[in-house]
Amino acid sequence: MKKKYIILIISVLAVTAGITGVHLLARPTVLGNMSNKYSTQITTTSSISFTGEAGSRIKFVCQSDVMSGILDITLYDGAGNAVYTLDNAKELAAYFTLERSGTYTLVASCDNFVGTYKVIVYLDKINSPTVSS
């Protein structure tokens, strides 16, 4: 009877370890984040930079509450070219595949802006050909 319990416990531990391992390998890596809250009109920019490999799939998760003014969030490559602009939405999850390896900069431009925003950038490990941490 004790052998059955020992085998059951070992089996449960093995399955738990396997599930945990898969979760740790598959979860996205945070490349950067930024958030701001402005209660009076402001014209400003904020940015974050990260390094990416060509072919890597990037996920953007964005929340915003634009009370007035304009909020534009744009991704630039290392040469300063705009390569992707996030749509304006209260909540958004969007994906972009990097065409070149290098440093990318995500810029939030506020023009006479009042409100809040938060953006998190992830590396989607499952859908990227290479994983670099």
C-alpha positions in Angstrom: 0.0 0.0 0.0 2.9 2.4 0.8 4.4 1.7 -2.6 1.2 2.9 -4.4 1.2 6.2 -2.4 4.9 6.7 -3.1 4.4 6.1 -6.8 1.3 8.4 -6.8 3.2 11.2 -5.1 6.2 10.8 -7.4 3.8 10.9 -10.4 2.1 14.0 -9.2 5.4 15.8 -8.6 6.7 14.8 -12.0 3.6 16.1 -13.8 3.7 19.4 -11.7 7.4 19.9 -12.6 6.7 19.3 -16.3 3.8 21.8 -16.3 5.9 24.4 -14.5 8.8 23.8 -16.9 6.6 24.3 -20.0 5.1 27.4 -18.5 8.5 28.9 -17.7 9.8 28.2 -21.2 6.7 29.4 -23.0 5.9 32.6 -21.1 6.8 35.8 -22.9 9.8 37.8 -21.8 9.2 41.4 -20.9 11.4 43.6 -23.1 10.2 46.9 -21.5 7.3 48.9 -20.3 6.3 52.5 -19.8 3.3 54.3 -18.2 2.3 57.8 -17.5 -0.6 59.8 -16.1 -1.1 63.4 -16.9 -3.9 65.5 -15.2 -3.1 68.7 -17.1 -2.4 69.2 -20.8 1.1 68.2 -21.8 3.1 67.9 -24.9 6.0 65.4 -24.4 7.5 62.1 -25.4 8.6 59.0 -23.5 10.5 56.1 -24.8 11.9 52.6 -24.1 14.5 50.7 -26.1 15.1 47.0 -26.5 17.3 44.7 -28.6 15.6 42.3 -31.0 16.6 39.6 -33.5 15.3 39.5 -37.0 12.2 37.2 -37.2 11.3 37.6 -33.6 7.6 38.2 -32.9 6.9 41.1 -30.5 3.7 41.6 -28.5 2.5 45.0 -27.4 -0.1 45.2 -24.6 -1.5 48.7 -24.3 -4.1 50.4 -22.1 -5.0 54.1 -22.4 -7.5 56.6 -21.3 -7.3 59.7 -23.5 -9.4 62.4 -21.9 -8.1 65.0 -24.4 -5.3 65.6 -26.9 -3.4 63.0 -28.9 -1.4 59.9 -28.0 0.6 58.2 -30.7 2.7 55.1 -29.9 5.2 54.2 -32.6 8.1 51.7 -32.9 11.3 52.8 -34.5 14.2 50.7 -35.8 17.9 51.4 -35.1 18.0 53.7 -38.2 15.2 55.9 -36.8 12.6 54.6 -39.3 9.0 54.2 -38.0 8.2 50.5 -38.5 5.0 50.1 -36.6 2.3 52.3 -35.1 -0.1 51.0 -32.5 -3.8 51.6 -33.1 -5.6 54.0 -30.7 -7.7 51.9 -28.4 -8.6 51.8 -24.7 -7.2 48.2 -24.6 -5.0 46.6 -27.2 -2.9 43.5 -27.8 -0.9 43.7 -31.0 1.9 41.7 -32.7 4.8 42.7 -34.9 7.6 40.6 -36.4 11.0 42.3 -36.4 12.5 42.5 -39.9 16.1 43.2 -38.8 18.2 42.5 -35.8 19.2 45.5 -33.7 17.9 48.1 -31.2 14.3 49.2 -31.4 12.7 52.2 -29.6 9.1 52.5 -28.7 8.0 56.2 -28.4 4.8 57.5 -26.8 4.2 61.0 -28.2 1.7 63.2 -26.3 0.3 66.3 -27.9 -1.9 68.5 -25.6 -2.6 65.2 -23.8 -4.6 64.6 -20.7 -5.0 61.0 -19.5 -3.1 57.8 -18.8 -1.4 55.1 -20.8 0.6 51.9 -20.1 2.5 49.8 -22.7 4.3 46.5 -22.1 6.5 45.0 -24.8 7.0 41.2 -24.8 9.1 38.8 -26.8 6.7 36.0 -27.9 9.0 33.0 -27.5 6.6 30.5 -28.9 6.2 32.3 -32.3 9.8 33.5 -32.7 12.4 31.5 -34.5 15.2 32.4 -32.0 15.0 33.2 -28.3 17.5 35.6 -26.8 17.3 36.7 -23.2 
